[in-house]
Amino acid sequence: MKKRLGSKAVACTVLLLCALSASSSTEQPGNDAAIWREARSGAAYATLASGPEAGVLIQSRGETWRELRPPLALAGTSLLLLSLCALTAFYLWRGPIVLHDQPTGRRIQRFSALDRAAHWSMGISFVVLAASGLVLTLGKYLLLPVIGYTLFAWLAFACKSVHNFLGPLFMLSLGWFIVRFLGDNLPRRCDLDWLRKAGGMFTGRHVPSGRFNAGEKTLFWGLVCGFSVVQCISGLALDFPNVVASRSLLQDANIVHLAIAMLAIAASLFHIYLGTIGVPGAYRAMREGSVDETWAREHHEIWYEEAKAGRWTSR
């Protein structure tokens, strides 16, 4: 039924264009400029097709959208490469941020099981969405010439399916993560001193901080509450195009989704670096939930003192 309606809609469009062309040819033989101006005007005509903007013959803004995507993807790729180069250069110059004193062997709980579940469900879904999104965005430039059309078609279809169905899980885990960690990421006076000294990352000098330092709080508010929330909103529009009012809005959502995704992936690279090789012990803290007292004192001294005094307990 839908196929018949679509065929009828195409036939009606062709007849309408022919009628406009005939009218234009009568007035100015051989000049079809008027017909294309009329078709590209965005005006809605009668059609058998249903849905938003079904009567619009040609949406000129779509060409702008198609031309904008390649340079935007190139800019995003350049940003990711620059981020990786910056992290590599920083690691070669600074090395890992190691402890000054020996570990005590006494462990202190830093993350509860619910904290870790919220973090890993959001983190893993984010990585899978990022990887599948990069394949869909850059695959035809980087992978298609190497693996060919058939294999790339299967890969792109798999990535599209994973991306669409994993998005809602990411949204749920994102909301859970924000609720669990919002209180510990509120600004404190010690954050100003941490920012002024850049957390001692360039000098090697310890700067006291709460459970999360100002750098981690910046990632929380920028990457989690900012970029990721925008990604969810624009992703919902793309997941349910029949609900969205117009193609223009879908094109805007697609551009925003792509641009913010590149910024979010670049920001996540810094988080992954500091959570693994940049700060030894950080990954184990999120994996097991506890840290050595020396690690807690040297990286989050204010939080360590509060925990020792019983003024902070893991939920």
N, C-alpha and C positions, 0 to 999 in steps of 0.2 A: 504493500500500500504506500509506504513512504517513498519507495523507488518510483512508483507511478506519479506521485505528487511532485517529486523532484524533477522528473522528466517534463511534466507539464509546466512547472515553473521555469525551466530552462527554455522550453518552447515559447512560452509567453514573453520571456525576456528577449529572445531572438526576434520575435514578431514586433515587439515594441521598438527595438533598435532599428529594425528594417523600416518601420513606419517613420521614425524620426529621421532616418537617413534619406528616405524618399522625399520627405518634406524639405529637408535641407538641400537636397540635390536640385529640387525645383527652383528654390530661391537662388542658390549659388552652385551651379553644376560643378562637380569634381571637388567640392570643398566639404569635408566631413567634420570640420572643427566644431560646428554647432552641436552636432549629435554627441560628440564626446564631452563637450562642456556640460550638456544636459545630463548625460549619464554619470558624470563625475561630480555632479552638484551636491549629491547626498540626499536629494529629494526622494521621497518614498512613492512608489507606484503600486498599482494593484497587482497582486500575485497570489497564486494558489499555495505557495509555501507559507509555513507558519513559523513564528518565533520573532524575537526582537530584530528589527531592521531587515525583515525578510523582503521588503519591497525596494531596498536600496540596491541599485544595479551595480555600481562600482564605489567602493569606499577608498578614496584616494589616500587617506591617512595610513592605510595598510602598507603602502609603498614606503612611506617614511619609517614605519616600524621595521620593515625588512631591511632597509638601508642602515638603520641605527644599530641593529643587533651585532653585526660583525665587528665594527670598531669598538663597541662596548665590551664584547668578549675578548678582544685583543688587549684592551686596557686592563681588564680584570686579570687576564693571564700574566700580563707584565707586573701587576701588583703582587701576585702570588710568587712570581720568580724573584722579585726584589725582596720580598719578605723572607724567603728561604735564603737568599744570599746574605741578607743582614743578620739573620740568626746564625748562619754558618760562620760569618766573620766575627760576630760577638763571641761565639763559643771558642773559636781559635785564639782570640785575644784574651778573653776573660777566663774561659774554662768553667767547669762546674762550680757552683757556690757550695763549698764543703764546710763542715763543722770545724770550729777552732779548737774545741775541747773534745775529749774522748766521750763516747756514749756511756751512759751510766748503766744501761741494761734494764732500767726501770721504764715501763711503758705507761703512757697516759692516753686515754681515749680522746680521739679528735673527731671522728665521724661515727655515727651510729649506723646500724644496718639499714635503716630507712634512708639516712643521708646518702649512703653509698648506692642504694637501689635507685634513688632519684637521679643521682649524678650519672650512673652508668647507663640507665635507660635513655636519658636525654643525650648523653655523649655518643653512645654507639649509634643511635638513630640519626644523630647529626652527621656523623662520619659517613654512614651509608648514603644518606641523602646528598651529601656533598659530592661523594664519588660518582653516584649515578647522575647527578646534575651536571657534573663536569663532562661526563661521557656524552650526554645529550647536547651540551653546548659546544664542546670542542672536538667531539668525535669525528665529525665529517672532515675536519681539517687535519687532525693528527692520526686517527685510527683508520679511517676509510681507505686512504691510499696504501696502507700497509696490509690490512686484513681482508680487503675486498668488500663488495656490496652485500653478498649473502651473509657472511659472518657478522658484519656490522649491523645488518638489519635485525638479526636475532638479538644481538647485544643491545641495540637501542630499544627494541621492544621490551626486553627484560628490564632494562634500567627504567624505562617509562613506567612499567607496571609497579616495580619496587618503589619508585619515587612517589607515585600517586597513593599507594596503599599504606606506605610507611609514614606519610605526612601526618595523618591524624594521631598516630602513636606518639610522634614527636611533639605534637601540640599538647597532648595530655601530660607527658612527662615534663614538658617545659613548665606548665602550670604548677605541677607538683614541686618541681625544683624551686621555682620562685617562692612559693609559699614556705618551704622548709628553710630557705637560706636568706629570706628577706631581712629578718631581724638583725642578723650578724653582719649585714652589708650596709647598714645605715651609717652615714658619715659620723666620724668622731674627731676630736681635736687632734689626736695623735696622727691622723691621716695627713694633715697639712705638713707636719715635720717629715713624714715619710716621703711625700711628694717632693718637698724641697731638696731632700738629699737623695732622691731617686732610689730609695730603698737600700742605699749602699751598694748597688750592683756594680757601679763603676769604681768605687773606692774600697770596697771590701769591708767597710765598717758597718757594724750592726745598728739597725734602726728599729726601736721597739714598735710593735703594732699589736692590734687586737687579734681576734680569731682569724680575720682576713685583713691583709694590708691594703693600702690604698690602690695598688696596682690591681689586685684581685677584685676589689670593689668596682674599679673602672670597667673591668671586663664583665662583671655581673650586670652593671647598669647599661653598658654599651652593647655588649654582645648578646647577653641573655634577655634583658628587658627591652632593649632597643631593636637591634637587628633581627633577632629571632622572632620577636612578636610581629614585626613587619613582614617577615617571611611567611609566617602562618596566615596572616590576613590576605596577602597577595596570593599565596598558594591555594587558599580556599576558593578564591575567585576563579583560579585556573582549573581547579578540580571540578567545579560545578559551573561550567560556562553557560548552561541553559538558564541559570538563575540570574546571571549578570545581565544588566539592562542593555548593554551595547558592546559592539566589537571594539570600539575605542577604549572602553574601560578595561577590556581584556588585554588589549595591547599595552596600555599603561601598566597594568598589573604584571604583565610579562617582563617589561623593561625594569620595573622596580624590583621584581623578584630576582632577576639576573644581577643587577647592580649591587643590591644588598647582599646577595649570596657571595659574591666575590669579596666584599668587605668582611663579611662574617667569617669566611674561610681563612682570610688573611689574619684576622684577629685570633682565630682559634689556633693558628700555627704557633703564636707566641705562648698561648696557654699550654699547648701540648709540649712545647719545648721546656717551659719552666716546670711543668708537672712531671717531666721524665729526666732527661739528661742534664737539664739546667740546674735543677735543685735536687740532688740525690736524697731520697727519703720521702719526697712528695708523693710519688706514685704508690709507694708502699702504704702511705697513710690512707689513701683513698681505697686501696685494695683490701687492707686488713682492718682499717679503722683506728689504729693507734700509732703513736710516734714515741721515740725515745725522749726522755725529759730534756736532754741536752739539745736535741733538735727543736723541741718546742720553745725552749728558752732563747735560743739563738735566732730563730726565725719569727716567733710570735711571742715575745716576752710578756707583753701586757696580758694576753690571753692565758699564758702559762701561769702567771701570778694569780689571775682570777680563778683559774681552775684549781690551783693548789689551795686557795683560800675558800673553795666551795661556793664561789659566787657565779660559777658557770657550770652547767651540767648539760650533757648531750641529750637531745630529745629522742 
